[in-house]
Amino acid sequence: GYARAPRILRGVKQLDPGSYGVVREGRLAEAGRYWRPAARPREISEKDALPLIRETVKKAVSSRLESDVLLGAFLSGGIDSTIVVREMREAGAADLHTFSVGFSDGEGYDESPWAKKVAALFGTKHHEQIVEGDEALLSSVLSALDEPMADSSAIGVYALTRHARKGITVALGGDGGDEVFCGYERFTGVELTEKIPKVFRHALRSLAPLVPNTKGYGNRGDRLRRVLREGWRDSVEKLLRWQAMSPPEDALLLIRPELRPTEDFPWPLSLEGKSPFHLHEILQANFESYLPDDLLVKTDRMTMSHGLELRSPFLAREVIELGLSLPKEGLLKGRTLKYWLKTAYRGIIPDEILDRRKHGFGMPVHLWWRGKLQKFAGERLLDSSSPLWNHLGREAVQALWDGHQQGNFDAGQRIYGLLVLGHWLRRIAK
């Protein structure tokens, strides 16, 4: 759901993260990297690693508390934001305000009860905003994106920031913890499938169509189908395919036939010095794709649209270099993600927080397109004057919309992506 740097406009270039550029006479004369973290395991014992993790995170948080204006925290109730709030308290942050959003639509989307628990635990002044499918909110989010980026959680970040900006100007958040300490379930999926002989992984593909549709947060039926369908591929490619809104082969069918590429779908990601370790290889791939091109773009655009500065202690250089250098057993033990990070804070943060299953910041857009925002989305998506039809086939998009409305499949994220693209095409055409 995001465009890889240098983004989507032909002729526009962008410096990679950790890079510098030298401009002479109005032109980019020189560019290079000054820092590129490498996911490489080092030898370190659990006994030595745990206090080092706590101390490094503690310093990263405390160094980000300096502010001339009121400072607060984004709090989801997950592990990373909970650690940040705890360390803010330990560093002496007084009159600490925390902010979260909740959802009244969709089973399993609302994390706000967990945020309340953490706020009560650390005695913060907590503020909560319930987000519902709202035309004005969605229009504001689409306008705040200066390029097409189809991560629907931007809606939640926008609403959260708008809510928080009424009281604070600077906030700390937990972004980066999953990337640095191995927090995504897809990492577990890669590791598990790599243990299966490739010939059997190929055979499992035939089982994917048999998996039934599921409802509620995360659409676990669809996730299982993707694991079965893509598990035979190399580790980095299947990681990227699992991140995609839909298989690229399906996405290409939306493009007008005469515009479809004739070559295989290219994954625009090149890793220098691939790691011999599967887990660290996918950490590197995720760190150099999803983090800078989706997560940080989304939070930057949404927070700065309200003039709020978001600081991410888990993306401090020292934290990144430590996390990416931990051995496999410190990152993933069995199916337990962030193993040493959780162990480092066990006894400090309640087990019910540490042992919660990973919960992303998902939006129930699939329900909104069938309910509160059906008319809004349908009129914009299927508008006969839409610039989408310069690139996409109207019948294919209509079939996608109809199939979603009839409940044949969940196309919620794909529909959001098409709405974002259509809005952006209209803007650049003006």
N, C-alpha and C positions, 0 to 999 in steps of 0.2 A: 503493500500500500504506500510505498514511498519511492521517490526517484533518487537514484544514486548520484552523488556528486560527479561531475559538475552540474547536476540538475537537468533541466529539460529544454532550455533555450539554446538553439544552435549559435555558436560563436561566443557564448558566455562561459568564462572559465572561473574556477573557484579554487582557492588554496585548500589543500588537505589539512585536517587537524594536525597540529604540531609542526606546521610549515611556516616558512617566511617567504616574502616576495620583495624584490627590489624593482622600483619603478623609475625609469629614466625617460625623460621627454614624453611623458604620458603613456608609456608602454611598459608592460611587464618584461623586464630585461633578464631577470634571474629568479629562480624559485628552487627551494630545497626543503628538506626535513631537518628540523633540529631535535626532534624527539619522536620516537616511535616505540611504544612499549611492546615487549615481546612476551607472549604467553609461553613461558618455559619453566618447568618444575625445577625446584632446587631441593637440596637435602636440608630438611629442618624437621625436628621432632615436634610432636604435638605439645609437649611440655614447654618448649621454647616458643612455639608459634602463638599460643593462646594469649599470654601477656603482651606479646608484640602486636597482635591484632588489636587488642583493647587500647593500648597506648597510642598506636598510630591513628585509629579512628578518633580517639579522644582529642588528640592534637589537631586533627583536621577540623573537627567541630569547633573547638575553642578558638581556632584562628579565624573562623568565619563569623564570629559574634560581634566584631567591631562594627559599629554603625552609629551614625548621628541621628537616625530616625528609629521609630518603633519597629522592633524585629519580632517575628513569630515563626511558626513552623507549619508546613503542610503535613497532616497526620492522617494516614489511612488506617492505622491499626495493624499494619503488617510489620515484619521484622525490621526492615531498614529504617522506616520513619520512626518506629518506636525507639530504636537505638539512638537515632539523632536527637529525639526529644529527651531521652535519658541523659545523654552526654551534655546537652544544653543545660539541663538542670544541675548536673554535677559541676559544670563550669561556672555556675553562679548566675545563670540567666533568670532574673526576677521578673515578675509580672508577665509571665510567658503566655502568649495567646496561641492557640492551635486551631487549625481550620480543616474541615473535611466536608465532603459532599456525600449524599446518600441518594438512593433511587427507590421510587415507589413502584416502578414497573419491572417485571421480570424476576423470576425466581433465581436467587443466588447472586444478584448483582450488588446488593447493598452491603457494604462493609462498615457502615457508620456505627453500629453497635460496638464493634471492636475498637474503633477510634475513641468512642466515649470511655471504654474501659481503660485504655492507656492514658487518656487525659485525666481521669480520676486517679489513676495510680500515681501520676507525677504532679498532680495538683495544678494543672494548667487551666486557664480560662478558655473553655472550648466553645467553638462556634460551628454550627452545622447548617448546611443548605441542602434541601431536597431538590433534585434535578428531575424534571419531567420533559417529555417530548414537547418542544415549544418552537413555533415557527420563528419568532424573533431571535431566540438563542441560536438556532441553527444558521439563520441568515448572518448573524454577527460572526459566528465561527468561520463560515465560508469567506466572509469579507476580510477576516484577519489573516488568512493564508495568502501569502504573496506568490505561492507556487502550489501546484497540485500535490497534496499529501493526504492520503486516504486513511489515516489512523483516526478512527472515530473517537478514541479517548481524548482527542483534542477538545471535544465538546465538554467533557468533564473537567479538564484542566482550565478551560476558559471560564466555566461557571465557578469553579473553585477560586480562581484568581480574582474574578470580579467581586466575589463575596469577601475575600480576604483584604482586597485593596481598600475597602471601606475603613479598615482599622490599622493596617500596616503597609509599609513600603518595601520591606525586605523580608524574605522568608527562607528558611532552610528546608530542604527536602531530602528524601531518601533515594533519589535517582542515582543509578550507577551501581547500587549494591548487588543487583542480580547479574550485571555484566562482569563485575570484578570478582565476585565470590561464588559464581556459578549457581544462579537462582532460578533458571527457567526449566520447566519440565521437558522442553524439547532437548535439552542437554542430556537428560536421563534417557530419552528416546533414542538418541544417537548412540549412546553407550550400550544400551540393551540390544539394539539391532546389530551393532558391530560384533556382538558375541555369537550371533547366529551365522552359520556358514552361508555364503552368498547364494548357493544353489537353493537352499531352503527359503531364503528371503525372496527369491524370485517366485517360488511356488506360493508364498503367502499373498502375492498380489491378487490371485484369483478369489481370495476371501473378502476383499475390500467391498465389492458390491453387495455382499450379504449382510453387512453391518447396518442395523436399523437407524433411522433418524432419532435424535434425542432432543429434548427441550431443556431450557434453563441455561444458566451461565456456562460458558465454555464449549457448549455443543460437543460433548465428549464422543458422541458417535462419529461426527465428522473428523475429529482428531484421530480416532482409531483407524478410520478408513485411510487417512493420509499416511499413517505409520505403515500400514499394510501395503499401500500402493507405492510408496516411495522408499521404503526401508532398504531396498536392494542397492540403492545408489551410494556413491561415495559420500563420506560424512558431511563435507561442506555443502555439496549440492542439495542433499536432503534437508539439511538445516534451513537453507534458503527457501526451498520449496515449502517446508512446513510453516515458514513465516509468511508466505504469500497468501493473498486473499483467496486465490483459487489456483489450481494447476495452470501453468502457463499455456498448456495446450488448449485448455478451455477458454482462457482469456483471449487467445488469438482468434477464436471463433467469433468474437464480438466485432473484430475488425473487418471492414469491408474487404471482400475477397481480393480485389485488385491491389490492395495495400498491404496484404499480409506478407511478412518476410518469407523468403524461400529457404533460408538456412535455418539450422537448429536454433532454438531460443538461447541467446547468450547470457550467461550469468556475469554481470559486470563487477567481478570481484577478483582481485589478484593478490595472493599472499606471498610475500617474500620470505623464503626460507621456511617452507611448511614444516610444522612440528611432526615428529614421529609419533606423538601421543595424540590419540583421537580427541580426548577431552580438551586438551589445550589448543588443538587446532581449531575446534569449533568455537572456543572462547575467543580466539584471535579473530576468526571470521565475524562473529557477532559483534565484537568490539569495534571492528572497522567498517561495519555496514549498518546494522540496526541502531546502534547507539548514536553515531554522529548524523545519520541520514534520516532517522525517524524520531527517536526519543528526544534528542536535544533540539532538533528543529521544532518539533511540536511544542515543547515546554517554552522554548525561547519566544516563538511567535505569540503564543497565547498569553504568557506572563507580560511580555513587553507591550502587548496591545493595551494593557491596563497600567503601564508604568510601574510594574512590580519587578524587583530584582530577586531571582531565585538562585540560591547558592546550594551546591551539591557536595557535601563533605566526602562522599564515597568516590568522587571523581578528583580528589586531591591527588597530585602526582605520587606522593608517598603511598597512599592507599592503593592506587592502581598497581604500582610496581610490586607491592607486597602481595596483593590478592592474586594477580596473574602468575606469580612465582610459586604459589603453594603447590605441593604435590597433590596428585589425584585424590589420595585418601583424605586430604584436608578440604577438598571441594565437594566431593560426592562419595558417600559411603552407602552402598546398596542403592536405595532410592531416596536417601536423605540428602537434599541439596544444602549448600552452604554449611557443610558439616562443622568445620572448625569455627566459623563465625558464630554459629548457634552455640557451640560448646563454650566459646569464650565468654558468652553472656548468660550462660545457664547459671541459675542462682541469683542473677541480677535482674533479669527479665523473666516474668512468669512462663512456665513451660507451655501453658495454653497458647501463648503468643508465638513462642519459638517453634512449636510443633504443629502449627496450623499449616494446612496445605496451601501451596502457592496460589495467590489470588491476584490476577491482573486487574487493571483498571478498565474493565470492559463496559461498553454502553449497550443497552438493549435496543439497538436501532432496528433489529429485525421485527420487534413488536411495534415500534413507532411507525414503520412503513405500512403496517397492516392496520394501524389504529389512528392515533392522534395526528400523525403527520402523513397519512396516506394521500390525501388530496394535495397537500403541499409538495410532497416528493414526486407524486405521479405527474402533476402538471409540469414540473420543471424537467423531469427526466425525459418525458415523452413529447415535449413541445416540438411541433413540426418545424419551428424556426431555429431549433437548437444547433449550435455549431458542432455538436457531437457527430451529426450525420455527415460531416465532411471526412470523418475518420472511421466511424462505426456503422454497422448495419442496423437499420431501424427494426427489422424483423427480429434480429437476434436479441436486441435490447428489450423489445416488447415481450419476447418469450421468457426472458429472464425475470422481468417484472411480473408477468402473469403466473409463472411457476412459483414465485415467492408468495404472491397473494393467495394462491390456491393451496399453499402449504406443502407443495411437492418437494421442496428443498428450502434451505436457509440461504438466501442471497443478500442478507442484510448488509454485510460489509461491502460486497461488490456494488450494491446500489448506492451506498454512501460514496464509494470511490467514483462512481460515474457522476453523481451530483457535484462532487468537488471538481472533477475535470470539466464538466459542462460550465460551471460557474467561472472557472479560471479562463476557459476559452472565450467566454463572453467578455471578460474584463480586458484581455489582451487585444480583442478585436476592436475595442473602442478607440 
